[in-house]
Amino acid sequence: MNKELFLGNLKRLLLDIAMKDQGLSLQQVCYYMETIYQQEDEFTYLFDEMDKYNFQMFFMPDETDGYTQGKILIQLFSKEQNDFLPADHHYEIEFQEESRPIGYCQCSPKDEGFNSLHDCCGENCDWYAPQLMVTRVELKAAPSFYGTQKELWALEENWAEYIETEKEVQRLEELQAIDEQIASLEERKKQLLS
């Protein structure tokens, strides 16, 4: 039942992102949505979750310097009346591309099926297929500090000494590495001069 609602909301969200030029193009939205429709059986577990929970979706732009096209974060909430407690898990749908290195494109306008818009026949040429990576992220623990802020400040003072000691260790290690490099370069200089 929620499958149609989920797909409709996803489609609207992605189109909105594309129309506002916030990470996906209209062409990419088409390609990714068609991949979902084509591979619908791969998403049945997700559709089942949509029947058990209320959900919200958010688009998160790519943070991998171009390795993805961004992702959708799907937060799940209890369906109990007036209960907006989050579930102990959520889903992420990452928009990726799968390389299909079939062969360098040598298509010409004379070829059968040539598409002048794409300057290719779309067969037997290298291309990138839209790929969706669906991940279930499960909350295992959410510990927080016991005590007062004042107690945390006192503990922070203990760390100050540790941090200073660690800085000194790193400084001495760097000096030792420099001395070793100087010795190595002086030895190499002697070899070149003799």
Steps between C-alpha positions, in 0.01 A plus 500: 500500500774747592702396195312746278523772766873437544573499126285810445673690780843390378421610144372841617802552726747413224322719244501788749876453558563497124282803428682697771836382358607356836687188400312297237399581144153423361664237280656332805165501683344323203781244482503423874120478530483270196767282663280473811194412289701245300651340813190532721542148640833610653312757708221284651665498846505881490135517390412262787665740744289784360190301607635467856623857554428861416791647310670819392752538219782750463749549218864523601739638234812307404778517759742269317646746246300359212493128573122514550216727398384539861262289704155486651471459876178322600413548865241265651260585781250307708147483356345530846264796525687820601820298542791636301764276652764410244561136418833341595603506135471702183580452133726677255467477123822612338497602133798350324611402151622160385769508233420288195821497292366330188710680243596846381213670316552505126138570405423722205178664375484235227462217753160345560343630822737798524371758750616847397412645842748264668734465199493121542296188421488404867619144442846344515659818639646594837247654734401545864182328617303652789550296816335532841674391819242439774634478854319429826668696779424356841545679830688271738562742789470867587704548817543847647712639783375436853550796728508876486671737265726604789619138536575489128707820529708340775565197279594731214783638716641146529503477122695825466808333649457193277462719191816699583694175553373362169598822317851473643528134392393592147744796493791275606404234243493764226841637607643146496361443149656828384839404653483162324415667170788749541742214576376309197538806275851573635600139430358527147688831450831331605434221248437749218811708583736200509 
